[in-house]
Amino acid sequence: MAKRFVAIWFCHLMADWIVRRNPNLAKVPFVLAMPERGRMVIKAVNKAAHSKGIHSGMVVADCRAILPGLQVFDYNPEQKEKLLNALAEWCMRYTPIAAVDEADGLILDVSGCTHLWGGEEQYLKDITTRFSGLGYHIRIAIADTVGTAWAVSRYGSMQIVDQGKQLDALLPLHPIALRLNASIVDRLIKLGLYTIGSFIKMPRSALRRRFGEALLTRLDQALGQAIEVVTPVKPVEPYQERLPCLEPVRTATAIEIAIQKLLDKLCKQLEKDGKGLRLCTLKAYRVDNNIQQIRISTTRASRNATHLFKLFEIKVATIEPALGFELFMMEAPVVEDMTASQDAFWNTTNKHNEANVAELLDKLAGKVGIDAIHRYLPDEHYWPERSFKLAASLDEKPDTDWRTDMPRPVHLLPEPELIEVTVPIPDYPPMLFIHKGKLHKVSKADGPERIEQEWWLQQGLYRDYYCIEDENGARYWIFRLGRYDSGEPKWFIHGFFA
């Protein structure tokens, strides 16, 4: 796939941002300035001030002599950085690789993206129209290299540089278009080299000797003879699919169709790499620049599009289409390797209970949240509170078996609750007990089962546990703490049987 890059230059970035916040300033000349060596130096101007001959780098006092009514606002470099990062993230609707160019611009790696908008011309037109609607004045260009796209967007007269035509596009441009520092540009101009074409075919040794390695590096980058790395504002997910819409999508049915198409593509990509997803996110870009998002997770790696769609289907009603969605993007940020047997779990019915359990848990998680679902495994402890542990996943295997030689309640309380007993008999369960204000009459009892403290973990009294049943048939697990003849022993309820 041929590489293609888009360079976007915001001609009046910070000024346009201020006008967005205060539309009344749209036609008022103003600048943004900050102190520099004891003077207020202009760092940004709006279009109205620029038309009066005021430029960045000028001193505010001099500019007020030219235009007495000039308004001045404070310039905040940190705000500019935040704004460029926000604009780069916004541009991720056009490509997953959007980077910040510190010189008031953005660089987009659009390789393989423009056909989704009907070609490069429509692609650039859509970007220009959108930014214009947001109030930003931009210049834009597309080329095979970052360097050529950058040069043409700022100093060229075209928008689209055909593949392999970087040299032709660069020849008539000023040397500053190569992103050279001011000292190198000054030396080139002093020697009468006013265009890139006037020196680009000179011997490299002569250029290196007179202007240094930086000039050759910039030339090589612009011509595609040296690699220039583009660092996106957000890491690109390796498993990501996009679906642009010819018309805004508003209905639930259309949204579900989009989800199905994206899942089919994503699962084929995962299958090719032997992977399954554990986390999947759908981002829906609205025409009003709002981004709606829904996310699903699975208890085990999956690439079963049918099952994944059912998880998304539960949450479709939570997104708000408003005026409609123009782009859907699906990505899987968390994936795992899948074996052939795991894949068979998802595609075979009524043969693998594990697969059925996994699907059921995923559906429940979609309704009540994954944090509400827990799986417990036995732990190698006798003390009841320590006899189990939380499983990390559905696939985790227990280190020991559940204890079955003695009865254990279905519901174990996190902390034993104190109960009041009446008619105590030595070494016997109580005949009556009161729990949360309710009196229970004991009709049956079994025990005691003595459980000692694990002395290497904690010191304390032992417990004598009894399984009891009240006259209503409810069954409880209660215990006496310590010896019966040690004063007035306390009784506690610790669990409930089915």
N, C-alpha and C positions, 0 to 999 in steps of 0.2 A: 504493500500500500504506500503510495507516494505521500510524503509528508507535506502538510499545508498548515500555515500559521496565519492568524489574524492579529494585527496590531491595532489597538484602539487608543487614540490620543484625545484626552479631554482638554479642549482648548482653554477653557476657563473653569477648571474643576471646582475649586473652593468657592469661587464667586457664584457659580451655578447652584452650588449646595446652599449658599446663603439665600439666594433668590427663591429656592424651593421652600425655605422656611419663612420667607417674607416676600411674597409676590409683588408688593408695592415697590420694591427696589429694581424691578425688571428693567426699567428704562432710565434709572438714575446712575450716573457714573460713580463708581466706588472702587476702592482697592482694599487689600488686606496687607498689613505691614507689621514688622517686628523690629525691635531695637538691634542695631548692628554697629559696633564701634562708635557708639554715642549718637547715632543717627537712626531715624525711622526709615527703613528700607522696604520698598514694595516687594512682596512675594507673590501676589496674585492680583489680577485685575479682571473686571467684568467686561462684557462686550462693548458697553457704552463708553467706558473709560478708554478701552483699547482704540476705539475709533477716533478719540481725541489725541492720539499720539502718546498715551501713557503705557509704559511697559514694565514688566518685572525687572527688578534690579535698580530702578530709579529711586531717588530720594524723595520722600513725601513733600518736603519743603519746596523742592524744585517743581514738583507736579502741581502744587497749589498755586504757584506763580503762573502756571499755564492755565489751570482750571480752578479758580477760587472756590467754587462750590463743591469740590471733590470731597466725598465722604470716605472716612478711613475707619476700618475695623481691625481688630487684633487678629493676627495670623497665628494659628495653632498647628504646629507640625504633627502633633499626635493625632489631631482630628483628621488631618489629611490621610495619615496611614490607616486609620480606622475606616475612613470612607472608601479608600481604594480596596481594602480587604472585603468590605461589604459588597462593593460593586463586582468584585471578582467572584464572590459566592453567588451573587445574582446571575452572573453569566454562565454558571454551571448548568443552566437550562439549555444552553447551546452546545456545551462540550464538558466532559468530566475534567478536563485539564485547563484550568483558568489560573493565570499567574499575574502577580502585580508587577508593573513596570514603574519604578520609583519616579520616573520623569513624567508624572501625571498620566499614566496610561495602564493598559492591560495587554497581556499577551495570551492568546488562546491557541491551543493546539487543536485544530479542527479536522485533523486527518480522519476521513471516513464519516464525517458528520454532515457535510453540506448537502448531500443528496436527500437527506430527510426533509429539507426545506425547498427542494426543487432545484438545487444547483447553487453555485457560489454567489451569483448575482442576487437571487432572492434571499439567500442567507444574510448577506451584508445589508440588504435593504431592510430586512426584518430587524436586525440589530440597530441600525440607524434610526428607524422609525420608533422603536421602543425607547431608546435613550432620548430622542427628541421629545417624545411624550412625557418623559420624566423631567424635562427641562435642561438636559445636558447638551452642550454643543460639542460634537465630536468630529474627528476625521478618522477614517478607517481604511485599511488595505489588507489584501491577502496575497501571500507569496509562498514559495517553497521554503524560505528560511526566515527566522526571526529578524535577522539584520535587514533584509530587503523589505519586509513588511513594515518594520519600524521606520525605515528611511522614507518609503513612499507615502506612508500615512501622514508624515509631518512635512515633507518637502516635495513630494511628487504631485503629479496632476491626474493620476489614475487611481482606481481602487483595486483592480484585479491584475496581478502580474501572472501571465501564463506560465505553466510549468516549464522550467528550464530557461526562463528568460530573465533571470536576475541581473545579469550583466547589462542587458539592454536597458533595464529600468534604472540602473544605478548611474550609468555614464553621464547624464546631464545634471545630476544632483550636486549640490554644494558638499564639500568635504565634511561639514558638520553632521551630515546625514549618516555618517559611519559611526556615530556615537563616540567620537574622539574627544579627548580633553582639550581645553581651550588653547593650551600652549602648542600642541601639535597643529591645530587648525590655523593658528596665527603664523606659524612657520610656513605652512603650505601656501597661505595667501601671500606672504611676503615674496615667495618665489614665483608668484604668478600662476599657481595651480588652483584655479577657481572652481573647477569641477572634478568629480571623481574620475571622469574619463581622461583628464589631462595627465594623470599619473598612474592609473591602474595597470598600464602595460609596461611600466618601467621595470628594469631588473630588480628583483626582490632584494638582492644584496645592497643596491643603492638606496632603496627605501628603508631598509633596516638600519643602514649606517647613518642616514640623515634624520630619521624620525622614530627609530626604535621598533621593538617587536610589537608594540600595541597596535600600530597601524596595520601590520600584516595580519595580526590575529583578527581584527575587525573586518578586514577584506575577506579573509578566508571564511569567517562566520557568515557574512552577507552572501557570499557566492556558494555556500554549502560545502566548502572544502574542509571545514572544521566543525565539530559538534558543539552546539550550544544547548545546554541543559535548561529546560523550563521547569521550575519548581512550583507546583500548584498550591493554592492556598489551603486546599484540603487533600489529603492523600486519596488517590484514585482506588476505588474498590475493584479488585480484579474480576469480580463477578457482578456485572452491572449490565442492564438492558434498558433501552429507551424506546418510547413510542410517541412520536408527535401526532397531533390530530389536525386534520384539514379544517375542521369546524369545531368550535368549543363544545366539549362534552358536558352534559348536565345530568342525564338520567342515570339511575342506579344500574340499569341494564347495560348501558354503554360502558360504564365504569367497570363492571364485572367482565365484559368482553375484553377490555383493555388488560385487566389483571390476568385473564386466561392466556392471552397472547404473550404477555411478558413472562409468565411462569413457564410456558412451553419452551420459549427460547432459553431462559435461564437454566431450566432443568436439563436441557440438551447439552448446554455448556458444562454443567456440573458432571453429567454422565460421562462426557468425553474425558474429563480429568479425573474420574474416579472419586468425586467428592459428593458430599451431601450438606445441605445447609442446616444450621441450628438457629440462625437469626436472619430475618428478611424484612426489608423496609420498602414500602411503596411511598414515593413522593409524587404528589399531583400538583402541577404548576397551574395556577389560575390566571386568567387573562388580566386580572387586576394586580398581578405581581405577588399575590399571596401564595404561600406553599402549604398545602395540607399534607399530613403524613400519618400513616398507620403502620404498625409493626407487629409481626408475629414471631413466635419462637416455638421450637419443637423440643421434645424431651430426648430425642435421638436424631442423628443426622438423617435427612430425608431429601430426596429429589423426585418425590411422587407429586406431580403437578395437580392431580385431582384432590389429594389430601390437603395440600398447601392452599389450594383455592378455597376449600371449605373453611379454613382458618381465616383467610382474608374476608370471606363472605360475611362472617359474623360481624366484622368491624366496618363494612362499607357504609353503613348508615351513620357512622360517626363523622365522616368527612362532609364538608359543606361546599357544594359546587359553585354557589352564587351565580356569577355570569358564565361559568363554564371553565373546564380545564383544557389547556392547549398542549400539554406535554405530561406524559407519565414516565417516571423513572423507577426501576426496581433494582435493588442491590442486596447482595448477601454478604454482610461484613464478617460473619462468623461461619466458617465451613469446617468440615472434618472429613477425613478419609472414610470411604465406605467400602466394605467388602462385598463380594457377590452375595453372601448369605444375608447381609443386612438389606441389600437391594431386594432380595426375594421376599423379605418380611413384608415389604410394602406392596408387592404385586401378587401375593398369594392370599387367598381368602380361606378362613376357617381351618388353617393348618398351624399357624403360629400365634399363640396367645400373646406373646410379647408385642407383636406388631399391633394387635387389637388394643392392648393396654396403652401403647404409645399413642395411637390415634385418639383414643378416648381422652387421655390426659391432655393432649394438645387442644382438643375441642373444649374441655373444661377450662383450661388455662385461658382460652380466648374469651370465655364468658366471665369467669371470676378472678382471673389474674393468676400468673404462675406462682406468685408469692403465697397464695392460699393453699397450694398443693404441696404436701410433704410425703416423703417415703422414709421409713425408718428400718434400720437393721439391728440385729442383736449385737450387744457389746459384751466383752468378757468381764462382767462384774455381777456380783450377787446383790448388792445394794440396789433396790428397785429404781431409784432416780438415775442410776448410772448404767442400767442394764440394756440400754438401747442408745443408738446414735442416728443422726440425720444422714441419709444417703446423699452422696454428691450427684448421682445421676441414676437413671433407670437401669444402667448396665452394671453398676457397682455390685460386686458379690460380697456376701457376708463372710466374716472371718470365723464365725462360729454359728451353731444352730440355735433357734429359739428354744427356750427351756419348756419342755412339755411334761416333765415328771411331776410338777406341782402346778396347781391352778393359778392362772394369772388373769387379771381383769382386762376387759376390752378397752376400757377407758381408764388410764392412770392419770391422776391429778398431778399437775406440775409440782405442787407443794401439798403435803398432807394437811388436812383441815381438822381443827380441834372439835371434838364432840363431847357432849355431856352424857354420862352413863348413870343409870340407877340400878339398884339392887346388885352391886358387884359381888361376885363369888370368886374366891381365890383360884387362880389358874384356870378360870373359865371365862367365856365371853359374857358380856352384859346381857341381861334379860330385856332391857330397854335402853334406847339411846336417843338423844336429841341432836339433830343436824339442821342448822339454819332455821331454828325455831319449830321444826316439825318433829313430832314424837314418832318413833318407830318401835314396834314390838317385835322382838326376835322370835321366830318360830323354829328355825333350824340353824345349826352352826357346825363348822368343821374346823379343826385345828387343835393346838396352835402349830405354826411353822415359825421357828426362830431364825431370824436373819441378823447376823452380827455386822457391826461396822467393819469396814476394811481399814485396819489400823494404820496401814502404810499411806493411806490417803487422808483419813480424818479420825479423830478420837470421839467417842460418844457411847451412849447406851445402846444396847441391842433392842430389837423389836420382836414381839410375838404377834404374828399375823393370824387372823381368823377369817374364813369365808362364811358369811352369815346371810340369812334370808329372812325378810320381815313377813308379816302376816298378809301383805299384799302381793307377795311373790317377787319383790325386788331384791336383788342380791348385791352385797357390798363386800369390800375388802377393807377390814379395819385392823388396827393393831394397838397393843399396849406398849408404851415406851418404858423399858426397864423392868426391874423386879416388882412383883405385886406387893411385897412387904416393905418396899422402900418409901415409906410415907404414903402419899396419895398419888399413885401413878396416873399419868395422863393417857387418854385414849384419842385416837385419830382415825379419820376415814381417808383412805388413800386411793380407792378406785371403785369402779362399777362394773359388774359382770353383765353380759347380755341377758 
